[in-house]
Amino acid sequence: MLPPFDLHAYGLPIMAFVMIVYVLWRHFFRTSFEDSVPVTWQSPTEWEPLVRKHPPLGEKQQAVFIRQLLEVAAWTAHLEKDFDHEHGDYSKVFRQTIPQVNGVPAFYFGEHGVRWNVEPDKVNIGGLLVDAMAARQVKALPSLQEVLSMGKVLAMETEISLRDGGPAAASNDYADLDDLPPIDTWFYLSGNGYNNYILYCWVPTAFEPLMQEAQSIEILDNYDWPDLKQLLPQEYC
């Protein structure tokens, strides 16, 4: 009587033998097709920031954009006036305005960075922006030319975020755990959905490296530096 068939006893050794023969054959008897096809190795490319196309704003929208840009540039210059760039808290320097949502502070400063009491994608970001702008006490506005020498405009897609804390860690908590830049730098929203917005923020020159670090680590490409000539054609015509 023959013993019952055992896959481990019979099948596996045969499969192993076949694989060994196949590997040796491929090694010593390369096909003419393999020899005729050159093998190219691609060197890793350096990371490059996303360049997003921003549709030009209408004439009235451009006027609002510029006015609010001048206001936020003056306001952030006031807030950072005495900031210690070596030992200061980057999570707080431009989060001195904390709007209320249903009587509760929108966010707070936790042990591991900025935390939202209400998730940003569950609230009207436009309402938060209105509250933040209302708190800005600016007496004199600089010119647009002066502002453009003081920093850069950053754009962010508000509904795109891994919420993994990468940009927050890379920027010393300048960006929060939802990838949002600090609220005192927000100044304009463009979009047509409840939270389907492009949020425009002002980044003073001294803080640009922080946002560049956040941008380089954010794999969803939710940040970019818009070309104002493209966005504000009336101003640059």
Number of C-alpha atoms within 10 A of each C-alpha: 3 4 5 6 9 9 9 9 9 10 11 12 12 12 11 11 10 11 12 11 12 11 11 10 11 10 9 8 9 10 9 8 8 9 9 8 8 8 8 6 6 6 6 6 6 6 8 8 13 15 12 14 11 15 10 15 17 13 13 8 14 17 15 14 20 17 15 17 25 22 23 27 28 20 22 19 13 13 14 14 9 10 13 11 12 7 7 11 14 20 20 17 20 19 20 14 19 17 19 13 15 8 7 11 14 19 18 14 12 9 7 12 19 22 16 16 13 14 11 17 14 9 14 12 18 17 12 19 19 14 16 21 21 10 14 15 12 14 8 10 17 13 11 15 9 12 19 17 10 16 16 19 21 22 23 22 22 21 15 16 18 14 14 12 19 22 30 28 19 19 24 17 25 27 26 23 22 23 27 24 29 23 21 25 25 26 26 23 21 18 11 9 7 13 19 16 20 20 23 25 25 27 23 20 12 11 16 17 13 20 22 19 17 25 26 17 17 21 13 12 17 19 28 20 18 19 15 15 12 15 18 21 14 14 14 9 6
